[in-house]
Amino acid sequence: MLNKKAFGTAVAVFNAIFWLVAMFFSLVTGVGEITLTTIGSFFPFFEYSWLGMLVIVVEHIALGFLGGWAFAWFYNRFNKSA
């Protein structure tokens, strides 16, 4: 049985770290600007900038927690071996 809060928090932290590193690297080097701009177009308030990096990290913290929590809930709901 998965702990919904713990799993959601773990996914949120992973998402935040991934996007923080990806955006920081891209803003410093310019590598992946087109890709990140395209992906970012799916998220409200995102722009390819330092402020946009903070915005997408905050959005992915929220989305990661909700997605992880929902996954754990579905897993617990339909896993018959637990």
C-alpha positions in Angstrom: 0.0 0.0 0.0 1.4 3.4 -1.0 1.2 6.4 1.2 -0.5 9.0 -0.9 1.0 12.0 0.8 4.6 10.7 0.7 4.3 9.5 -2.9 2.9 12.8 -4.0 5.6 14.7 -2.2 8.3 12.5 -3.7 7.0 13.1 -7.2 6.7 16.9 -6.6 10.3 17.1 -5.3 11.6 15.1 -8.3 9.7 17.3 -10.8 10.9 20.5 -9.1 14.5 19.4 -9.1 14.3 18.2 -12.7 12.8 21.5 -14.0 15.1 23.7 -11.9 18.2 21.9 -13.3 16.9 21.8 -16.9 15.9 25.4 -17.0 19.0 26.6 -15.2 21.3 24.7 -17.6 19.3 25.9 -20.6 19.3 29.6 -19.5 23.0 29.5 -18.8 24.1 27.7 -22.0 21.2 28.3 -24.4 21.0 24.5 -25.1 17.4 23.3 -25.5 15.8 26.8 -25.7 13.4 25.8 -28.5 12.4 22.5 -26.7 11.8 24.1 -23.4 9.9 27.0 -25.0 7.7 24.5 -26.8 7.0 22.4 -23.7 6.5 25.5 -21.6 3.8 26.7 -24.0 1.5 24.1 -22.4 1.8 25.8 -19.0 0.1 29.1 -18.1 2.3 32.1 -17.2 5.5 30.4 -18.5 8.1 32.3 -20.4 11.7 31.4 -21.2 13.4 33.5 -18.5 14.7 33.3 -15.0 11.2 34.2 -13.7 9.7 31.6 -16.0 12.0 29.1 -14.4 10.5 29.8 -11.0 7.0 29.7 -12.4 7.4 26.3 -14.1 9.1 24.9 -10.9 6.1 26.0 -8.8 3.6 24.6 -11.4 5.4 21.3 -11.4 5.5 21.1 -7.6 1.7 21.4 -7.6 1.2 19.1 -10.6 3.7 16.6 -9.3 2.0 16.3 -6.0 -1.5 16.0 -7.4 -0.3 13.4 -10.0 1.6 11.4 -7.5 -1.2 11.5 -5.0 -3.7 10.4 -7.7 -1.4 7.6 -8.9 -1.0 6.3 -5.3 -4.8 6.5 -4.7 -5.5 4.5 -7.9 -2.7 2.0 -7.1 -4.1 1.4 -3.6 -7.7 1.2 -4.9 -7.1 -1.4 -7.6 -4.2 -3.4 -6.1 -5.8 -6.5 -4.7 -2.6 -8.0 -3.2 -2.4 -5.4 -0.5 
